[in-house]
Structure formats: structure tokens, C-alpha cells
């Protein structure tokens, strides 16, 4: 069953006065969905479901969830969608000595990281699609976040998670703390998929309510994207 993620750590500032988007406004320039890399081990494991046994899928499941989310975003009509798969990006775990906060465009990122940096810089909103490992999120996703700073500032970030019984909720709780530190605005309603290995079939969630929950996430993300873009254009963010 999919259900909305209600994050207890999200910090959302008040909307600027006079902001009325999307009515009469323009849609956000882009939506970047960052997909955590290589989830799932090389061996199949079995999950007990009632009196039946189903085998966990081999290989990565992140692209399945990300593709479904991206399609919902395209159907929503408020976004130009750009999907970035972190498994295809060079993301070193060791960071340079200087901080990206002060280095700006001179920060020495690997050349192969340029597509990720550009996607984050151009986007007015971001959805992070992540699994859960040991009650948190993957190291590659943390590294991708840490290699950037201003690209997150005063932008809304929503979360779609998947995993076992918790549906990736522990990963999202940790991500909310991290993104708040980077001056991003985390969206209250997200989407979690518990027991994904039995809850999906042919690239689609079996929960009939999942699309409705995704629309709620996207409606909130679009509102914040428009409001924050207007605010950034009017007054520099006091980071």
C-alpha cells in the first residue's frame, strides 16, 4: 500500500505576500528527480505474504519508481521533467577541502558531474526518489547532496521512498534534516511504498490510491516552486 509521507521535521516558511501561482503564472522551469543508485543485492530473497511466497526482484528498483513518478509529473502538467539517475553520474565520496558555499562556480567538481549540477541549478523543484538502507538513505545520495550548496537554496524538495515495512520513511526523516540545513524547503506530503517487492507489478504500484497521493505531492510541490521562484526573483535569499 502506498500512502502519503507526513514528515515531522519539515520546515516550511510562510509564502511571500501576493504570490498566486499557478493561477495567472508560469509553471516551474524544471523538475529534477534524483534517483539513488544500485539498490537490491545480487541474490534473491523471499518475502512471506500471507500463505504465499514471492521473490524479491533482482537488480535495481529505483528506476522503476522514478519512471512512474516522472510520468505522474508529466501528466500533472505543471513541470518540465528531467530525470537524473545517480548511478550514471560520477560522485566521489571524498569531498574537496573547500566548501561549495563559498567556492561557488569555482568548486572543483568532477567533469562527469556536470549533468547533475546543471539539472539541480536549472530546476525550480526537486523530487528525490530513494530506497532505505539501515534506517537511512544511500551514501551516493548523501554525496550528491554534499557536492552542491546554492543549487538547493530556497527551492522545494519532495520525497518518494520505498523499502520494507517502513517504506523508506526513516531515509526521508534524515533527508529532511539535511535539506533543511541547505536552506531547501521540504514538502510535507510525500509518497512511501512499503514492501515494494510485493506492491508493484509491471512497473506500476498495485495500490489504486497511489496516483492520487502523487497528485497531492505534485500540487504542493508546484505551489511552492512558483512561490519560491517569484520570491527569489524579487529579493535575494539571505543565506
Residue pairs with C-beta under 8 A, 6 or more apart in sequence:
1 194
1 199
1 207
1 209
2 167
2 191
2 192
2 193
2 199
2 205
2 207
2 209
2 210
2 213
3 167
3 191
3 192
3 209
3 213
4 189
4 190
4 191
4 192
4 213
4 216
4 217
5 159
5 161
5 167
5 169
5 172
5 189
5 190
5 191
5 192
6 188
6 189
6 190
7 159
7 172
7 173
7 176
7 186
7 188
7 190
8 173
9 173
9 176
9 177
9 180
9 186
10 176
10 180
10 186
10 187
10 188
11 180
11 185
11 186
12 185
12 186
12 187
12 188
12 224
13 185
15 227
16 227
16 230
16 231
16 234
19 226
19 227
19 230
19 231
21 222
21 223
21 225
21 226
21 227
21 230
22 78
22 222
22 223
22 226
25 226
25 230
26 226
27 77
27 78
27 79
27 80
27 222
27 226
28 78
28 79
28 80
28 123
28 124
28 125
28 222
28 225
28 226
28 229
29 80
29 122
29 123
29 124
29 229
30 79
30 80
30 81
30 82
30 119
30 122
30 123
30 124
30 125
31 73
31 79
31 80
31 81
31 82
31 123
31 124
31 125
31 126
31 127
31 221
31 225
32 82
32 83
32 84
32 119
32 120
32 122
32 123
32 125
32 126
32 127
33 66
33 69
33 70
33 73
33 81
33 82
33 83
33 84
33 126
33 127
33 128
33 129
34 84
34 86
34 116
34 126
34 127
34 128
34 129
34 141
34 144
35 62
35 63
35 65
35 66
35 83
35 84
35 85
35 86
35 87
35 129
36 62
36 86
36 128
36 129
36 130
36 131
36 137
36 138
36 140
36 141
37 60
37 62
37 85
37 86
37 87
37 138
37 140
37 141
38 60
38 62
38 87
39 60
39 61
39 62
39 131
39 133
39 138
40 56
40 57
40 58
40 59
40 60
40 61
42 58
44 55
44 56
44 57
44 58
45 55
45 56
46 53
46 54
46 55
46 56
47 53
47 54
47 55
47 56
47 195
47 197
47 198
49 198
54 197
54 198
55 197
56 197
57 197
60 87
61 131
61 162
61 196
61 197
61 200
62 85
62 87
62 129
62 130
62 131
63 85
64 200
64 203
65 129
65 160
65 162
65 193
65 196
66 83
66 85
66 129
67 83
67 203
68 203
68 204
68 205
69 127
69 129
69 160
69 191
69 214
70 81
70 83
72 211
72 214
72 215
72 218
73 79
73 81
73 127
73 218
74 81
76 215
76 218
76 219
76 222
78 218
78 222
78 225
79 125
79 218
79 222
82 119
82 122
82 123
84 115
84 116
84 119
86 116
86 140
86 141
86 144
87 140
89 112
89 113
89 115
89 116
89 144
90 110
90 112
90 113
91 113
91 116
91 140
91 143
91 144
91 147
92 110
92 143
93 139
93 143
95 143
95 146
95 147
96 103
96 107
96 108
98 107
99 149
100 107
100 147
100 148
100 149
100 150
101 149
101 150
101 239
104 150
107 147
109 117
109 147
113 147
116 144
117 147
117 148
117 151
120 126
120 148
120 151
120 152
121 150
121 151
123 155
124 155
124 156
124 225
124 226
124 228
124 229
125 155
125 156
125 157
125 158
125 221
125 222
125 224
125 225
126 152
126 155
126 156
126 157
126 158
126 184
127 157
127 158
127 159
127 160
127 217
127 221
128 141
128 157
128 158
128 159
128 160
128 175
129 160
129 161
129 162
130 137
130 138
130 141
130 159
130 160
130 161
130 162
130 168
130 171
130 172
130 175
131 137
131 138
131 161
131 162
131 163
131 168
131 171
132 161
132 162
132 163
132 164
132 166
132 167
132 168
132 169
132 170
132 171
133 171
135 166
135 170
135 171
136 170
136 171
136 174
137 168
137 171
137 172
137 174
137 175
141 175
142 178
145 152
145 178
145 179
145 182
149 182
150 239
152 179
152 182
152 183
152 184
153 182
153 183
153 184
153 237
153 239
154 183
154 184
154 185
154 228
154 231
154 232
154 237
154 239
155 184
155 185
155 225
155 228
156 184
156 185
156 186
156 187
156 221
156 224
156 225
156 228
157 179
157 184
157 185
157 186
157 187
158 186
158 187
158 190
158 217
158 218
158 220
158 221
159 172
159 175
159 176
159 186
159 187
159 190
159 191
160 190
160 191
160 192
160 193
160 217
161 167
161 168
161 169
161 171
161 172
161 190
161 191
161 192
161 193
162 168
162 192
162 193
162 194
162 196
163 169
163 171
163 193
163 194
163 196
164 194
164 195
165 194
165 195
166 192
166 194
167 192
167 193
167 194
167 195
167 196
168 192
168 193
169 192
172 190
172 192
175 186
176 186
179 186
180 186
183 237
183 239
185 224
185 228
187 217
187 220
187 221
187 224
188 220
189 213
189 216
189 217
189 220
190 217
191 210
191 213
191 214
191 217
193 199
193 200
193 205
193 210
199 205
199 206
199 207
200 206
231 237
